Amino acid sequence: MKILELSNPKTIGPILKSIRLEKNINQADAARDMNMLPETLSRIERGIKAPSFIFMFKAMKYYGIDEVRLEIY
């Protein structure tokens, strides 16, 4: 089971980018497979745009993440 634990919501995008790179998937392919524009994925990965719940669901499925735990203090 792969669990993604986050203490800061702004780190979601950069963490997903690192997972994508570990899997050797380029951004254009990931964006196409998740039915989104590469520019939108780029903005999420750079922390410029907050990801939607729909995107998070797609990304979790695509990258094989079983659970996301977000702790906000």
C-alpha positions in Angstrom: 0.0 0.0 0.0 1.5 3.4 -1.0 0.5 6.2 1.3 1.3 9.8 0.6 1.6 11.8 3.8 1.5 15.6 3.6 1.8 18.3 6.2 1.5 21.2 3.8 -1.0 21.2 0.9 1.5 23.3 -1.2 3.8 20.3 -1.4 1.3 18.1 -3.2 2.4 19.2 -6.7 6.1 18.9 -6.2 5.7 15.5 -4.6 3.6 14.2 -7.4 6.2 15.5 -9.9 8.9 13.5 -8.0 6.8 10.4 -8.2 6.2 10.9 -11.9 9.9 11.3 -12.5 10.7 8.2 -10.5 8.4 6.3 -12.8 10.2 7.8 -15.8 6.9 9.3 -17.2 7.2 12.6 -19.1 4.8 15.4 -18.3 3.1 15.3 -21.7 2.3 11.6 -21.4 1.0 12.0 -17.8 -1.2 15.0 -18.8 -2.6 13.1 -21.8 -3.3 10.0 -19.7 -5.1 12.0 -17.0 -7.0 13.9 -19.7 -5.6 17.4 -18.9 -3.5 20.0 -20.5 0.3 19.7 -20.0 0.3 23.4 -18.9 -2.2 22.6 -16.1 -0.1 19.7 -14.9 3.0 21.8 -14.9 1.3 24.5 -12.8 0.1 22.0 -10.3 3.6 20.3 -10.1 5.2 23.7 -9.6 2.8 24.6 -6.8 1.3 27.5 -8.7 -2.2 25.9 -9.1 -3.9 24.0 -6.4 -5.0 20.6 -7.5 -8.7 19.8 -7.6 -10.1 16.7 -5.8 -10.9 15.2 -9.3 -7.2 15.7 -10.3 -6.0 14.1 -7.0 -8.3 11.1 -7.6 -6.9 10.7 -11.1 -3.3 11.2 -10.0 -3.6 8.7 -7.1 -5.0 6.1 -9.5 -2.4 6.9 -12.2 0.6 6.9 -9.9 -0.6 3.9 -7.8 -1.1 5.9 -4.6 -3.6 4.2 -2.2 -4.1 6.9 0.3 -3.3 10.6 1.0 -3.1 11.8 4.5 -3.1 15.6 4.9 -2.4 17.1 8.3 -3.0 20.8 8.6 -1.9 22.6 11.8 
